[in-house]
């Protein structure tokens, strides 16, 4: 199963750890979407920055 992750809120004012997590997910620009395999580590990263991203299962 894959996850489609879209950056919907800017990480500029967020904690540095959250900014690094968004970057590690492959998101660089607002409204950019990536599709990643839904492993435990990816789900944990998404949960940590859930206030910045929108997620849907593909």
Contact map, one row per residue, 1 for C-alpha under 8 A:
1110000000000000000000000000000000001100000000000000000011
1111000000000000000000000000000000111100000000000000000011
1111100000000000000000000000000000111100000000000000001111
0111110000000000000000000000000011110000000000000000001111
0011111000000000000000000000000011110000000000000000111100
0001111100000000000000000010001111000000000000000000111000
0000111111000000000000000010111110000000000000000001110000
0000011111000000000000000000011000000000000000000001110000
0000001111100000000000000000010000000000000000000011100000
0000001111111000000000000000010000000000000000000001000000
0000000011111100011001000000000000000000000000000001000000
0000000001111100001000000000000000000000000000000000000000
0000000001111110000000000000000000000000000000000000000000
0000000000111111011000000000000000000000000000000000000000
0000000000001111111000000000000000000000000000000000000000
0000000000000111111100000000000000000000000000000000000000
0000000000000011111110000000000000000000000000000000000000
0000000000100111111111000000000000000000000000011000000000
0000000000110111111111100000000000000000000000000000000000
0000000000000001111111110000000000000000000000000000000000
0000000000000000111111111000000000000000000010001000000000
0000000000100000011111111111000000000000000000001000000000
0000000000000000001111111111000000000000000000000000000000
0000000000000000000111111110000000000000000000000000000000
0000000000000000000011111110000000000000010010000000000000
0000000000000000000001111111000001000000000000000000000000
0000011000000000000001111111110111000000000000000000000000
0000000000000000000001100111110100000000000000000000000000
0000001000000000000000000011111100000000000000000000000000
0000001111000000000000000011111100000000000000000000000000
0000011100000000000000000000111110000000000000000000000000
0000011000000000000000000011111111000000000000000000000000
0001111000000000000000000010001111100000000000000000000000
0001110000000000000000000110000111110000000000000000000000
0111100000000000000000000000000011111000000000000000000000
0111100000000000000000000000000001111100010000000000000000
1110000000000000000000000000000000111110010000000000000000
1110000000000000000000000000000000011111011000000000000000
0000000000000000000000000000000000001111111000000000000000
0000000000000000000000000000000000000111111100000000000000
0000000000000000000000000000000000000011111110000000000000
0000000000000000000000001000000000011111111111000000000000
0000000000000000000000000000000000000111111111100000000000
0000000000000000000000000000000000000001111111110000000000
0000000000000000000010001000000000000000111111111000000000
0000000000000000000000000000000000000000011111111100101000
0000000000000000000000000000000000000000001111111100000000
0000000000000000010000000000000000000000000111111100000000
0000000000000000010011000000000000000000000011111111100000
0000000000000000000000000000000000000000000001111111110000
0000000010000000000000000000000000000000000000001111100000
0000001111100000000000000000000000000000000000001111110000
0000111110000000000000000000000000000000000001001111111000
0000111100000000000000000000000000000000000000000101111100
0011110000000000000000000000000000000000000001000000111110
0011100000000000000000000000000000000000000000000000011111
1111000000000000000000000000000000000000000000000000001111
1111000000000000000000000000000000000000000000000000000111
